[in-house]
Amino acid sequence: MSDTLEIKSASGRSALEIAAWQTTDPARRFDYLDITLTATGLRASTRVYNIEHTGGASNLPAFLEDMASNWRGWRGEKRWASIEGDLKLICTSSTLGHITIVVELDSYVDDPYIWDVRCSIVLESWQLDALAGQAKRFFRYE
């Protein structure tokens, strides 16, 4: 199992990194996820609550698999959000096989300094299968 799931832009330096919350209790390993969003001149990190039995962030592999199975493109937006809405992915596709993922990230709910950031990650359609597989391994679905 990988310690992180990373979604890197095919163009530019933007990336979304998802890491399991570090805890000594293996049963609680996925209670929270540590999220880092980077781009040129940007680095934002927060913790996102994950409730596996109600979907939570652990339904991300299914979302990525859906995009991979529709790699030729789709109309409109595909949206995914964490259980508390502090991490959102808004995905669109072009007829040229480019996938744009707009990542919206908010500060941790208990953070006294409230902030939010938005950044785009561009993928090529051929990256989607590998990314969906990495997400399944990260969340221990394989």
C-alpha positions as CSV (number, residue, x, y, z in Angstrom):
1,M,0.0,0.0,0.0
2,S,1.2,3.5,-0.8
3,D,1.5,6.1,1.9
4,T,0.1,8.8,-0.3
5,L,-2.1,9.3,-3.3
6,E,-0.8,12.0,-5.6
7,I,-2.6,13.6,-8.5
8,K,0.0,15.5,-10.5
9,S,-0.8,17.9,-13.4
10,A,0.4,16.9,-16.8
11,S,1.1,20.6,-17.5
12,G,2.5,22.9,-14.9
13,R,3.5,22.1,-11.3
14,S,0.1,21.8,-9.6
15,A,-0.5,18.6,-7.6
16,L,-2.9,17.3,-5.0
17,E,-1.4,14.9,-2.4
18,I,-3.6,12.8,-0.1
19,A,-2.0,11.1,2.9
20,A,-3.4,9.0,5.6
21,W,-3.6,10.7,9.0
22,Q,-0.6,9.6,11.1
23,T,-1.9,7.7,14.1
24,T,-0.6,4.8,16.2
25,D,-4.0,3.1,16.0
26,P,-4.2,1.2,12.7
27,A,-8.0,0.9,13.1
28,R,-8.3,4.7,12.9
29,R,-5.7,5.2,10.1
30,F,-8.3,6.6,7.7
31,D,-10.4,8.7,10.2
32,Y,-8.7,11.8,8.7
33,L,-6.7,12.5,5.6
34,D,-3.9,15.0,5.4
35,I,-4.4,17.0,2.2
36,T,-1.7,19.2,0.5
37,L,-2.4,21.3,-2.6
38,T,0.7,22.7,-4.4
39,A,1.2,24.9,-7.4
40,T,3.8,27.6,-8.4
41,G,3.7,30.0,-5.5
42,L,1.1,28.0,-3.5
43,R,1.2,25.3,-0.8
44,A,-1.9,24.7,1.3
45,S,-2.4,21.9,3.7
46,T,-5.3,20.8,5.9
47,R,-6.9,17.7,7.4
48,V,-10.1,16.3,6.0
49,Y,-12.5,14.1,7.9
50,N,-13.2,10.7,6.4
51,I,-16.1,8.5,7.3
52,E,-15.6,5.3,5.4
53,H,-18.9,3.6,6.1
54,T,-20.9,6.6,4.8
55,G,-18.8,7.2,1.7
56,G,-16.6,10.0,2.9
57,A,-13.3,10.5,1.0
58,S,-13.0,6.8,0.6
59,N,-15.5,6.9,-2.3
60,L,-12.8,8.8,-4.3
61,P,-11.7,5.5,-6.1
62,A,-15.2,5.0,-7.5
63,F,-15.3,8.7,-8.7
64,L,-11.9,8.3,-10.4
65,E,-13.0,4.9,-11.9
66,D,-16.1,6.6,-13.4
67,M,-13.9,9.2,-15.0
68,A,-11.5,6.5,-16.3
69,S,-14.4,4.6,-17.8
70,N,-15.6,7.8,-19.5
71,W,-12.1,8.7,-20.7
72,R,-13.4,9.9,-24.1
73,G,-15.1,12.8,-22.3
74,W,-18.4,13.8,-20.9
75,R,-20.7,16.7,-20.9
76,G,-20.7,19.2,-18.1
77,E,-19.0,18.7,-14.8
78,K,-18.4,15.7,-12.6
79,R,-18.2,16.7,-9.0
80,W,-16.9,15.0,-5.8
81,A,-16.6,16.4,-2.3
82,S,-15.4,15.1,1.1
83,I,-18.1,14.5,3.7
84,E,-17.7,18.0,5.2
85,G,-17.2,19.7,1.9
86,D,-13.7,21.0,2.7
87,L,-12.2,19.2,-0.3
88,K,-14.0,19.5,-3.6
89,L,-13.1,18.3,-7.1
90,I,-14.9,19.7,-10.1
91,C,-13.9,17.9,-13.3
92,T,-14.4,18.7,-16.9
93,S,-13.2,17.1,-20.1
94,S,-12.3,18.4,-23.5
95,T,-12.6,16.7,-26.9
96,L,-8.8,16.6,-27.1
97,G,-8.6,14.2,-24.1
98,H,-7.6,16.7,-21.5
99,I,-9.2,16.5,-18.0
100,T,-9.3,19.6,-15.9
101,I,-9.7,19.1,-12.2
102,V,-10.5,22.2,-10.2
103,V,-9.5,21.5,-6.6
104,E,-11.1,23.6,-3.9
105,L,-9.6,23.3,-0.5
106,D,-10.7,24.9,2.8
107,S,-9.0,25.2,6.1
108,Y,-9.5,22.6,8.8
109,V,-12.8,23.2,10.6
110,D,-11.1,24.1,14.0
111,D,-8.5,26.4,12.3
112,P,-8.9,29.9,13.8
113,Y,-7.7,31.4,10.5
114,I,-10.3,30.6,7.9
115,W,-8.9,30.3,4.3
116,D,-9.8,28.6,1.0
117,V,-7.8,28.0,-2.2
118,R,-8.7,26.9,-5.7
119,C,-6.2,25.4,-8.2
120,S,-6.5,23.5,-11.5
121,I,-4.8,20.3,-12.3
122,V,-4.8,19.2,-15.9
123,L,-4.6,15.4,-16.7
124,E,-4.4,13.5,-20.0
125,S,-7.1,10.9,-20.4
126,W,-4.6,8.1,-20.5
127,Q,-3.6,8.9,-16.9
128,L,-7.1,8.1,-15.5
129,D,-6.8,4.3,-15.3
130,A,-3.5,4.4,-13.4
131,L,-4.9,7.1,-11.1
132,A,-8.0,5.1,-10.3
133,G,-5.9,2.0,-9.6
134,Q,-3.6,4.0,-7.3
135,A,-6.6,5.3,-5.4
136,K,-8.0,1.7,-4.9
137,R,-4.6,0.6,-3.5
138,F,-4.3,3.7,-1.3
139,F,-7.8,3.2,0.2
140,R,-7.1,-0.6,0.4
141,Y,-9.7,-1.7,-2.1
142,E,-7.3,-4.0,-3.8
